[in-house]
Amino acid sequence: MNSTPSPANVHETCVNMHDDSRISFPDYTWPSGKRSAVAFTLDLDAESPYFWVTRQQQTKSLGELEQRRYGPRQGVARILALLKKWDIKGAFYVPGVVAATYPDLLPTLLEAGHEVGYHGYFHERLDTLDDALLDDYLNRSIEVFRAQTGDAVRGYRAPSFEHSPESLAALRRAKLAYDSSLMGFDHPYTINGLVQVPVTWTIDDALYFRYTNGPRDKTHPANPNAVLESWIEEFEGTREWGGLCMITVHDWISGRSQRLRLLDKFFAHISAAKDVWWATPMEIAEYHRSSANANRFDVSAHVGRFAPSVSK
């Protein structure tokens, strides 16, 4: 017997995907004289994702580990030199275990005038953890950052740009300053009471250049000239619409010479636009909270449901 519901029955039994039905929001307003904003961020993963993914395996492979260890050894210093050339202050999101393994990282980044933020402890997927583990891993990171920097009130970036309502609640319990992981708007907003400085996959170096000769790799790294053209188009489109252009790179990927040249050209293009506000995510979050935008873009982290409940 065919149990597929008729369209009429589906309409009667479906639950709304989301309780917030708004489809119209005001334009975002940036500081005087600026039509959009741009932020440079780096997820300083080093080898932590490899150990998290293989945590239940016995592995002796050195290839990907050495590829990733290039980041702390050379990549970070070269990216810092490039940022200094363009007088750009960025944000570096560092897993707790990476900061503990390389204790000179956070002080070096702060001494250069950059922001540092949390990025999990083991680079764990937050949507796979219960409340106890969420709090445990976050508190471990906070302890490392407080010991090395003297400050615990910082921003957060979720590994793999993934959250759950429970992980957002954990960040609020810890009284963190903001999160930068989601994509519900192309400018800052507030989700479940937490300021969100949004990201985008379009300008994320891993999407184009992550390659370890492993099973996840489907093709070779992209042509950097084609990527530069794509990133410029994304920046110009975001600028036209008055949004935030969020740049996300990784120490072991964009610390390589080819990608450094790409970033150099990209920074040159952005710097020619005088109506764009270069700012760190912390500066953007603080601006959002204190501006007229603060209460205009509040949403909830309702997961929703679409599967119909049909009785035979």
C-alpha positions as CSV (number, residue, x, y, z in Angstrom):
1,M,0.0,0.0,0.0
2,N,1.3,3.4,-0.9
3,S,1.7,5.5,2.2
4,T,3.0,8.7,0.5
5,P,0.8,11.6,1.7
6,S,-1.2,13.7,-0.7
7,P,-0.1,17.3,-1.1
8,A,-3.1,18.3,1.0
9,N,-2.2,16.0,3.8
10,V,1.4,17.2,3.8
11,H,0.2,20.8,4.1
12,E,-1.9,19.9,7.1
13,T,0.8,17.9,8.9
14,C,4.1,19.8,8.2
15,V,5.7,21.8,10.9
16,N,7.0,25.3,10.0
17,M,10.7,25.2,9.1
18,H,11.2,28.3,11.3
19,D,9.0,30.4,13.6
20,D,10.4,33.7,12.3
21,S,8.7,34.6,9.0
22,R,10.4,38.0,8.4
23,I,11.7,38.5,4.9
24,S,12.4,42.3,5.0
25,F,15.2,43.9,7.0
26,P,16.6,47.5,6.9
27,D,20.0,48.3,5.4
28,Y,23.0,47.9,7.7
29,T,24.7,51.2,8.6
30,W,28.5,51.3,8.9
31,P,30.6,54.1,10.5
32,S,30.4,57.5,8.8
33,G,31.8,57.6,5.3
34,K,32.0,53.8,5.0
35,R,29.7,51.7,2.8
36,S,31.0,48.3,3.8
37,A,33.6,46.5,5.9
38,V,36.3,43.9,5.5
39,A,38.0,41.7,8.1
40,F,41.0,39.5,7.8
41,T,40.9,36.3,9.8
42,L,43.1,33.2,10.1
43,D,42.2,29.9,11.6
44,L,45.5,28.7,13.1
45,D,44.7,25.0,13.1
46,A,48.2,23.6,12.7
47,E,47.9,19.8,13.1
48,S,44.9,19.8,15.5
49,P,42.2,18.8,12.9
50,Y,44.3,15.8,11.9
51,F,44.6,14.5,15.4
52,W,40.9,15.1,16.1
53,V,39.8,13.2,13.0
54,T,42.2,10.3,13.7
55,R,41.7,10.3,17.5
56,Q,40.4,6.7,17.5
57,Q,43.1,5.3,15.1
58,Q,46.7,4.3,15.4
59,T,48.5,6.2,12.7
60,K,52.1,6.6,11.8
61,S,51.6,8.9,8.8
62,L,53.8,12.0,8.7
63,G,52.8,13.5,5.4
64,E,49.8,15.6,6.5
65,L,51.3,16.3,9.9
66,E,54.4,17.8,8.4
67,Q,52.3,19.8,5.9
68,R,50.3,21.3,8.7
69,R,53.3,21.9,10.9
70,Y,54.6,24.3,8.2
71,G,52.0,26.7,9.5
72,P,53.5,27.4,13.0
73,R,57.0,26.9,11.7
74,Q,56.9,29.3,8.8
75,G,53.4,30.2,7.6
76,V,52.4,32.4,10.5
77,A,55.5,34.5,10.3
78,R,55.1,35.1,6.6
79,I,51.5,36.1,6.9
80,L,52.4,38.5,9.8
81,A,55.0,40.1,7.5
82,L,52.4,40.6,4.8
83,L,49.9,42.1,7.2
84,K,52.5,44.5,8.5
85,K,53.3,45.5,4.9
86,W,49.6,46.6,4.4
87,D,49.1,47.8,8.0
88,I,46.3,45.3,8.5
89,K,45.2,44.1,11.9
90,G,43.4,40.8,11.8
91,A,42.1,38.1,14.1
92,F,43.7,34.7,14.6
93,Y,41.5,31.9,15.9
94,V,43.6,29.3,17.7
95,P,42.5,25.9,19.1
96,G,43.4,25.5,22.8
97,V,45.7,22.5,22.1
98,V,47.6,24.5,19.5
99,A,48.2,27.4,21.9
100,A,49.3,24.9,24.5
101,T,51.6,23.1,22.1
102,Y,53.1,26.4,20.7
103,P,53.1,28.7,23.8
104,D,54.8,31.6,21.9
105,L,52.0,31.9,19.4
106,L,49.4,34.0,21.3
107,P,52.0,36.4,22.8
108,T,53.6,36.9,19.3
109,L,50.2,37.6,17.7
110,L,49.2,40.1,20.4
111,E,52.6,41.8,20.3
112,A,52.0,42.4,16.6
113,G,48.7,44.1,17.4
114,H,46.3,41.4,16.3
115,E,43.3,39.9,17.9
116,V,43.3,36.3,19.1
117,G,40.2,34.2,19.6
118,Y,39.0,30.7,20.4
119,H,38.6,27.9,17.9
120,G,37.7,24.9,19.9
121,Y,40.2,23.0,22.0
122,F,40.9,20.0,19.8
123,H,39.3,21.6,16.6
124,E,36.2,19.5,17.6
125,R,32.9,19.6,15.7
126,L,30.6,21.4,18.1
127,D,27.3,19.9,16.8
128,T,28.5,16.4,17.8
129,L,29.0,17.3,21.5
130,D,26.8,17.2,24.6
131,D,26.6,20.1,27.0
132,A,29.2,18.6,29.4
133,L,31.8,18.3,26.6
134,L,31.0,21.7,25.2
135,D,31.6,23.3,28.5
136,D,34.7,21.2,29.2
137,Y,36.5,21.9,26.0
138,L,35.6,25.6,26.1
139,N,36.8,26.0,29.6
140,R,40.1,24.2,28.7
141,S,40.6,26.8,26.0
142,I,39.8,29.7,28.3
143,E,42.3,28.5,30.9
144,V,45.1,28.4,28.2
145,F,44.2,31.8,26.9
146,R,43.9,33.4,30.3
147,A,47.3,31.9,31.4
148,Q,49.1,33.1,28.2
149,T,47.3,36.4,27.6
150,G,45.7,37.5,30.9
151,D,42.3,37.9,29.2
152,A,39.5,35.4,28.7
153,V,36.8,37.7,27.1
154,R,37.4,37.0,23.5
155,G,35.6,36.0,20.3
156,Y,35.0,32.5,19.0
157,R,35.1,30.7,15.7
158,A,33.6,27.3,15.5
159,P,35.7,24.6,13.8
160,S,34.3,23.9,10.3
161,F,31.9,26.9,10.7
162,E,29.4,24.6,12.5
163,H,27.3,25.2,15.5
164,S,24.2,23.9,17.4
165,P,21.8,25.8,19.6
166,E,23.6,24.1,22.5
167,S,27.0,25.3,21.5
168,L,25.8,28.9,21.1
169,A,24.4,28.6,24.6
170,A,27.7,27.4,25.9
171,L,29.4,30.5,24.5
172,R,26.9,32.7,26.2
173,R,27.4,30.9,29.5
174,A,31.1,31.6,29.2
175,K,30.3,35.3,28.4
176,L,32.3,35.4,25.2
177,A,32.4,38.6,23.3
178,Y,31.0,37.3,19.9
179,D,31.0,34.4,17.5
180,S,32.2,34.4,13.9
181,S,31.0,31.1,12.3
182,L,27.6,31.5,10.7
183,M,26.1,33.0,7.5
184,G,22.6,34.2,8.3
185,F,23.3,37.7,7.0
186,D,26.2,39.3,5.1
187,H,26.7,41.8,8.0
188,P,26.7,41.5,11.8
189,Y,23.6,40.2,13.5
190,T,22.5,38.7,16.8
191,I,21.5,35.0,17.2
192,N,20.2,33.8,20.5
193,G,21.5,36.9,22.2
194,L,25.1,36.4,20.9
195,V,26.6,38.9,18.4
196,Q,27.5,37.1,15.1
197,V,30.2,38.4,12.8
198,P,29.4,36.3,9.8
199,V,31.7,34.3,7.5
200,T,31.4,33.1,4.0
201,W,32.7,30.0,2.2
202,T,33.4,32.0,-0.9
203,I,36.5,33.7,0.6
204,D,38.0,30.7,2.5
205,D,41.3,29.4,1.2
206,A,40.6,25.8,2.3
207,L,37.8,25.6,-0.3
208,Y,40.3,26.1,-3.1
209,F,43.7,25.1,-1.8
210,R,43.3,22.4,0.9
211,Y,45.1,19.4,-0.5
212,T,46.8,16.6,1.5
213,N,46.7,13.7,-1.0
214,G,44.1,12.0,1.1
215,P,40.6,10.5,0.5
216,R,38.9,13.9,1.0
217,D,40.8,15.4,-2.0
218,K,38.8,15.3,-5.2
219,T,40.9,17.5,-7.4
220,H,44.2,19.5,-7.4
221,P,44.4,22.9,-5.8
222,A,42.8,25.8,-7.8
223,N,44.5,28.3,-10.1
224,P,45.3,31.2,-7.8
225,N,44.6,33.8,-10.6
226,A,41.1,32.4,-11.0
227,V,40.6,32.5,-7.2
228,L,41.8,36.1,-7.1
229,E,39.3,37.1,-9.7
230,S,36.5,35.3,-7.7
231,W,37.5,36.9,-4.5
232,I,37.6,40.4,-6.1
233,E,34.1,39.8,-7.4
234,E,32.9,38.7,-4.0
235,F,34.5,41.8,-2.4
236,E,33.0,44.2,-4.9
237,G,29.6,42.6,-4.7
238,T,29.6,42.8,-0.9
239,R,30.8,46.4,-1.1
240,E,28.0,47.3,-3.5
241,W,25.4,45.8,-1.1
242,G,26.9,47.3,2.0
243,G,27.9,44.0,3.7
244,L,31.0,42.6,5.4
245,C,33.7,40.9,3.4
246,M,35.1,38.3,5.7
247,I,38.4,36.8,4.6
248,T,39.3,33.4,6.2
249,V,42.6,31.7,5.6
250,H,44.7,29.0,7.3
251,D,48.3,29.1,8.5
252,W,49.4,25.9,6.7
253,I,47.6,26.8,3.4
254,S,48.0,30.6,2.9
255,G,51.4,30.7,4.5
256,R,52.8,29.2,1.3
257,S,54.4,31.4,-1.3
258,Q,51.8,31.1,-4.0
259,R,48.9,32.0,-1.7
260,L,50.9,34.9,-0.1
261,R,51.2,36.4,-3.6
262,L,47.4,36.0,-4.0
263,L,46.7,37.7,-0.7
264,D,49.1,40.5,-1.6
265,K,47.2,41.3,-4.8
266,F,43.9,41.0,-3.0
267,F,44.9,43.4,-0.3
268,A,46.1,45.8,-3.0
269,H,42.7,45.8,-4.6
270,I,40.8,46.2,-1.4
271,S,43.1,49.0,-0.2
272,A,42.2,51.1,-3.2
273,A,38.6,51.4,-2.0
274,K,38.5,54.2,0.4
275,D,34.9,53.7,1.5
276,V,35.6,50.4,3.1
277,W,36.2,49.9,6.8
278,W,39.1,47.6,7.6
279,A,38.4,46.3,11.1
280,T,39.0,43.3,13.4
281,P,36.0,41.1,14.2
282,M,36.1,42.4,17.8
283,E,35.9,46.0,16.6
284,I,33.0,45.0,14.3
285,A,31.2,43.3,17.2
286,E,31.6,46.2,19.5
287,Y,30.5,48.6,16.8
288,H,27.4,46.5,16.2
289,R,26.4,46.4,19.9
290,S,26.8,50.2,20.2
291,S,25.2,51.2,16.9
292,A,21.6,51.6,15.7
293,N,21.9,48.2,14.2
294,A,22.0,46.4,17.5
295,N,18.3,45.5,17.8
296,R,17.4,45.3,14.1
297,F,18.8,41.9,13.2
298,D,18.0,39.6,16.1
299,V,17.2,36.0,15.1
300,S,16.8,32.7,16.9
301,A,18.8,29.5,16.5
302,H,15.7,27.4,15.9
303,V,16.7,24.3,14.0
304,G,13.2,23.6,12.7
305,R,11.7,20.5,11.1
306,F,10.2,19.8,7.7
307,A,9.4,16.0,7.7
308,P,5.6,15.5,7.7
309,S,4.0,13.4,10.4
310,V,1.5,11.2,8.6
311,S,-0.8,8.5,10.1
312,K,-1.5,5.5,8.0
